[in-house]
Amino acid sequence: MEIKLKFLGAAQNVTGSRHLLEANGNRLLIDCGLYQERQYLSRNWDPFAVPPESINAVFLTHAHLDHCGLLPKIVRDGFKGKIYCTQATAEIARVILLDSAKLQEEDAEHKRKRHEKEGRKGPYPEIPLYTIKDAEACFPHFEPVEYKKPLKIADGVTVTLFNAGHVLGSSMVNIEVGQNGRKRSVLFSGDIGRPNRPIVRDPSVPEKTDYVVIESTYGDRTHCEICDIKKQMADVINSTHEKGGNIVVPSFALERAQEILFYLSELLQENVIPHIVVFLDSPMAARITEIFKKHPELYDREMREVVAQHRSPFDFPGLKMTSTSEESKAINHISGTVMIIAGSGMCTGGRIKHHLVNNISRKESTIMFVGYQAAGTLGRIIVDGAKQVRILGQKYKIRAKIAQINGFSAHADKNEMLGWLMKFKTPPRQIFLVHGEPESERAFGSFLRDKTGWKIAVPEYNEQVVLD
């Protein structure tokens, strides 16, 4: 029996998750994400590693753009199979892919006009990577699957999804291959969540698997065990309110925006912050929040208790959902302090860039980061201490206060991932580390070897391994 595994993305980098598994004459793609680091953007435009029409099925771990964002391109280029994921992931992915396609179209037009005015050409084609029409063409391919319900894909190939505890509907994908009386299984962790986080349930632990492809985003560090997220947020809001500035929050529309609302609701109820107006300036986040309301079966105990008290953390006095660009622009004319939560989480596109333009040079305002900033992204450049940044083609001095709220991460740290792995009943034959920057993967690999003695590999981009 021969199983081939090829690492087409998130190999010694964080974004662009794509893993191709070949077994029993089938090609299965686990995740199909966009690259978001500037130095790797050209890979989004490259022809796919294998003809898309030769891929039998796609398994989507969750709906973050770096895991699902290339689906419209491979469907347009010939993929005809099904895209398996949970019902919640399918619903959220539709929202995120449409938003991504819209931004692709708008950015292409904006760059074309700007380059035409400046008399130059950019490094990438001045056309969208894919269009809204391309995104819509994906939707008939989605096939919802329940957790822990084995799905026979082909002769000798069975796939089971397990709750990853990362975001609403997120999954781990376990693929079992049988041939001539022998069986081997490969578990793709996707992004692993943290225990005891609000809203979603803790990650599941499959009893055993032969190989594990595991994320390593925080493989070189531990999250703050005593971080008080609410206190950190309250301090930022109160100090900025005293100065009369705005709090601008780059946020992912999925899970992070909902967690921010969860904590804001509690802070307001406890009356420890001023009752300022909070703008969720992301139509995508607003739509995803509605999907959260539809899936209480995925909530953890803490969230179920909130709902049982007939309170919604997604709706409190002063919360405004903006839908149109005109409403978004009008925020800039409001005097006094407001909080603006807008995408994207790494400042790579969307409305957040316009709010940065209007606030990053104001010393009374605060840019509050609540998530991981991948190398090469605008968000990373800002948090790394740049004095000046280029946004929408113009340079701006950074005078605003830059704050980072620790403890918000939806990714498990090295100790939490080790704890998860150690719950397996039998040790895996080998661990492959993906979805992390090189130094994080190397550190996590050394950490796991020291703690377990297991065989650990850090695959390179486009590397193929044969699993026995």
Residue pairs with C-beta under 8 A, 6 or more apart in sequence:
1 23
1 177
1 179
1 180
1 182
1 184
1 468
2 23
2 466
2 467
2 468
3 21
3 22
3 23
3 177
3 184
3 186
3 466
3 467
4 20
4 21
4 22
4 23
4 464
4 465
4 466
4 467
5 19
5 20
5 21
5 22
5 186
5 211
5 213
5 432
5 464
5 465
5 466
5 467
6 19
6 20
6 21
6 22
6 49
6 462
6 463
6 464
6 465
7 19
7 432
7 434
7 459
7 460
7 461
7 462
7 463
7 464
8 18
8 19
8 20
8 49
8 461
8 462
9 15
9 16
9 17
9 18
9 19
9 31
9 33
9 35
9 43
9 461
10 16
10 17
10 18
10 19
10 31
10 33
10 66
10 215
10 434
10 435
11 434
11 459
11 460
11 461
11 462
11 463
12 436
12 437
12 438
12 441
12 458
12 459
12 460
12 461
13 35
13 37
13 40
13 374
13 375
13 436
13 437
13 438
13 461
14 36
14 37
14 66
14 217
14 372
14 374
14 375
14 435
14 436
14 437
15 33
15 34
15 35
15 36
15 37
15 40
15 66
15 374
16 33
16 34
16 35
16 36
16 40
16 43
16 44
16 66
16 70
17 30
17 31
17 32
17 33
17 61
17 66
17 67
17 190
17 434
17 435
18 29
18 30
18 31
18 32
18 33
18 70
19 29
19 30
19 31
19 188
19 213
19 434
20 27
20 28
20 29
20 30
20 49
20 50
20 55
21 27
21 28
21 29
21 30
21 175
21 186
22 28
23 156
23 157
23 175
23 177
24 154
24 155
24 156
24 157
24 177
24 179
25 154
26 56
26 57
26 153
26 154
26 157
27 50
27 54
27 55
27 56
28 55
28 56
28 57
28 58
28 59
28 153
28 157
28 159
28 175
29 55
29 57
29 58
29 59
29 74
30 58
30 59
30 61
30 173
30 175
30 188
30 213
31 58
31 59
31 60
31 61
31 67
31 68
31 188
31 190
32 58
32 60
32 67
32 68
32 69
32 70
32 71
32 74
33 64
33 65
33 66
33 67
33 68
33 69
33 70
34 44
34 65
34 66
34 69
34 70
34 100
35 41
35 43
35 44
35 66
36 65
36 66
36 346
36 348
36 374
36 377
37 374
37 375
37 376
37 377
38 376
38 377
39 375
39 376
40 376
41 124
42 123
42 124
44 70
44 73
44 129
45 124
45 125
45 129
47 77
48 73
48 74
48 77
49 462
51 78
52 74
52 75
52 77
52 78
52 79
53 78
53 79
53 80
55 74
55 79
55 81
56 81
56 153
56 154
57 81
57 82
57 83
57 84
57 153
58 71
58 74
58 79
58 81
58 82
58 83
58 84
58 141
59 83
59 84
59 85
59 159
59 161
59 171
59 173
59 175
59 188
60 67
60 68
60 71
60 83
60 84
60 85
60 89
60 93
60 171
61 67
61 85
61 89
61 164
61 170
61 171
61 172
61 173
61 188
61 189
61 190
61 191
62 68
62 85
62 89
62 164
62 166
62 167
62 169
62 170
62 171
62 190
62 191
62 254
63 85
63 89
63 92
63 93
63 95
63 96
63 167
63 169
63 254
64 96
64 167
64 191
64 252
64 254
65 96
65 100
65 344
67 190
67 191
68 93
68 96
68 97
69 96
69 97
69 100
71 83
71 93
71 97
71 138
72 97
72 100
72 101
72 130
72 131
72 134
72 135
72 137
72 138
73 129
73 130
73 134
75 134
75 137
75 138
75 141
76 130
76 134
76 137
79 141
81 141
82 141
82 142
82 143
83 90
83 138
83 141
83 142
83 143
84 143
84 145
84 151
84 159
84 161
85 93
85 142
85 143
85 144
85 145
85 161
85 169
85 171
86 144
86 145
86 146
86 147
86 161
86 169
86 170
86 171
87 144
87 169
87 295
88 168
88 169
88 291
88 295
88 298
89 169
89 170
89 171
90 142
90 144
91 169
91 291
91 294
92 168
92 169
92 254
92 288
92 291
93 142
94 139
94 142
95 253
95 284
95 287
95 288
95 291
96 253
96 254
96 284
96 288
97 135
97 138
98 132
98 135
98 136
99 253
99 283
99 284
99 350
100 135
101 128
101 130
101 131
101 132
101 134
101 135
102 132
103 349
103 350
104 128
104 129
104 130
104 131
105 128
105 131
105 132
107 128
107 349
108 125
108 126
108 127
108 128
111 122
111 126
112 126
114 393
115 121
115 122
115 126
145 151
145 161
146 161
147 161
147 162
147 163
147 171
147 204
148 160
148 161
148 162
148 204
149 160
149 161
150 158
150 159
150 160
151 158
151 159
151 160
152 158
153 159
156 177
156 178
156 179
157 175
157 176
157 177
157 178
158 175
158 176
158 178
159 173
159 174
159 175
159 176
160 173
160 174
160 176
160 206
161 171
161 172
161 173
161 174
162 171
162 172
162 174
162 203
162 204
162 205
162 206
163 170
163 171
163 172
163 201
163 203
163 204
164 170
164 171
164 172
164 189
164 190
164 191
164 192
164 193
164 203
164 204
165 192
165 193
165 194
165 195
165 197
165 200
165 201
165 202
165 203
165 204
166 190
166 191
166 192
166 193
166 200
166 203
166 255
166 410
166 411
167 191
167 193
167 200
167 254
167 255
167 410
168 199
168 200
168 254
168 255
168 258
168 291
168 292
168 295
168 298
169 295
169 298
170 190
170 191
170 193
170 200
171 190
172 187
172 188
172 189
172 190
172 192
172 203
172 204
172 206
173 187
173 188
173 190
174 185
174 186
174 187
174 188
174 206
174 209
175 185
175 186
175 187
175 188
176 183
176 184
176 185
177 183
177 184
177 185
177 186
184 210
184 211
184 467
184 468
185 208
185 209
185 210
185 211
186 209
186 210
186 211
186 212
186 213
186 467
187 206
187 209
187 211
187 212
187 213
187 428
188 213
189 212
189 213
189 214
189 215
190 215
191 215
191 217
191 410
191 411
191 435
192 203
192 214
192 215
192 411
192 412
192 416
192 417
192 420
193 200
193 202
193 203
193 410
193 411
193 412
194 223
194 409
194 410
194 411
194 412
194 413
194 416
195 202
195 203
195 416
196 202
197 259
197 300
197 410
198 259
198 262
198 263
198 300
198 302
198 303
199 255
199 258
199 259
199 262
199 292
199 299
199 300
199 302
199 303
200 255
200 298
200 299
200 300
200 303
201 298
201 299
201 300
202 300
203 412
203 420
205 420
205 423
205 424
206 424
207 424
207 425
208 424
208 425
208 426
208 428
209 424
209 428
210 428
210 429
210 430
210 467
211 428
211 429
211 430
211 431
211 432
211 467
212 421
212 428
212 430
212 431
212 432
213 432
213 434
214 417
214 421
214 431
214 432
214 433
214 434
215 411
215 417
215 434
215 435
215 436
216 417
216 433
216 434
216 435
216 436
216 440
216 441
216 444
216 445
217 372
217 411
217 435
217 436
217 440
218 372
218 409
218 411
218 412
218 413
218 414
218 436
218 440
219 414
219 417
219 433
219 436
219 440
219 441
219 443
219 444
219 445
219 447
220 414
220 439
220 440
220 443
220 444
221 413
221 414
221 440
222 413
222 414
222 415
223 406
223 407
223 409
223 413
223 416
224 406
224 407
227 406
227 407
228 407
229 263
229 405
229 406
229 407
229 408
230 263
230 266
230 267
230 272
232 405
232 406
232 407
233 263
233 264
233 267
233 273
233 368
233 405
234 267
234 272
234 273
236 247
236 366
236 368
236 403
236 405
237 247
237 267
237 273
237 274
237 276
237 339
238 273
238 274
239 366
239 401
240 246
240 247
240 337
240 364
240 365
240 366
240 401
241 273
241 274
241 276
241 337
243 363
243 364
244 336
244 337
244 364
245 337
245 359
245 362
245 363
245 364
245 365
245 366
245 400
246 337
246 338
246 339
246 340
246 355
246 359
246 362
246 365
246 366
247 337
247 338
247 339
247 340
247 365
247 366
247 368
248 340
248 342
248 352
248 355
248 356
248 359
248 360
248 365
248 366
248 367
248 368
248 400
249 260
249 339
249 340
249 341
249 342
249 367
249 368
249 369
249 370
250 342
250 343
250 344
250 345
250 346
250 347
250 352
250 356
250 367
250 369
250 370
250 371
250 379
251 257
251 260
251 282
251 285
251 341
251 342
251 343
251 345
251 352
251 370
251 371
252 343
252 344
252 345
252 371
253 282
253 284
253 285
253 288
253 343
253 344
254 285
254 288
255 410
256 345
256 370
256 371
256 408
256 410
257 280
257 282
257 285
257 288
257 289
257 341
257 343
258 285
258 288
258 289
258 292
258 313
258 314
259 408
259 410
260 341
260 370
261 280
261 289
261 313
261 314
261 316
261 319
262 303
262 313
262 314
264 273
264 278
264 316
264 319
264 339
265 311
265 312
265 313
265 314
265 316
266 313
267 273
268 275
268 316
268 317
268 318
269 316
274 337
275 317
275 318
276 318
276 336
276 337
276 338
276 339
277 318
277 320
277 334
277 338
277 339
278 318
278 319
278 320
278 338
278 339
278 341
279 320
279 321
279 322
279 331
279 338
279 339
279 340
279 341
279 342
280 286
280 289
280 319
280 320
280 321
280 322
280 341
281 322
281 327
281 328
281 331
281 340
281 341
281 342
281 351
281 355
282 322
282 341
282 342
282 343
282 350
282 351
283 321
283 322
283 323
284 343
285 341
285 343
286 321
286 323
289 314
292 314
293 312
293 314
296 303
296 304
296 307
299 307
303 313
306 312
306 313
322 328
322 331
325 351
328 342
328 351
328 354
329 354
331 338
331 340
331 355
332 355
332 358
340 355
342 350
342 351
342 352
342 355
343 349
343 350
343 351
343 352
344 350
344 352
345 370
345 371
345 379
346 371
346 372
346 373
346 374
346 377
346 378
346 379
346 380
347 353
347 356
347 377
347 378
347 379
347 382
348 377
348 378
348 379
353 378
353 391
353 392
354 392
356 367
356 391
356 396
357 391
357 392
357 394
357 396
359 365
359 367
359 400
360 367
360 382
360 389
360 391
360 396
360 397
360 398
360 399
360 400
361 396
361 397
361 398
361 399
361 400
362 399
362 400
363 399
363 400
363 401
364 400
365 400
365 401
366 400
366 401
366 402
366 403
367 382
367 400
367 401
367 402
367 403
368 403
368 404
368 405
369 379
369 382
369 383
369 402
369 403
369 404
369 405
370 404
370 405
370 408
371 408
371 409
371 410
372 409
372 411
373 379
373 380
373 382
373 383
374 380
374 437
375 437
378 389
378 391
381 389
382 389
382 398
382 402
383 402
383 404
385 402
386 398
387 397
387 398
388 395
388 396
388 397
388 398
389 395
389 396
389 398
390 396
412 420
414 443
414 444
414 447
417 444
418 447
418 448
418 451
418 452
421 428
421 431
421 448
421 452
422 452
427 452
427 454
428 454
429 455
430 454
430 455
430 456
430 457
430 467
431 448
431 454
431 455
431 456
431 457
432 457
432 458
432 459
432 465
433 441
433 444
433 445
433 456
433 457
433 458
433 459
434 441
434 459
436 444
438 458
441 458
442 458
445 456
445 457
445 458
448 454
448 456
449 456
457 465
459 465
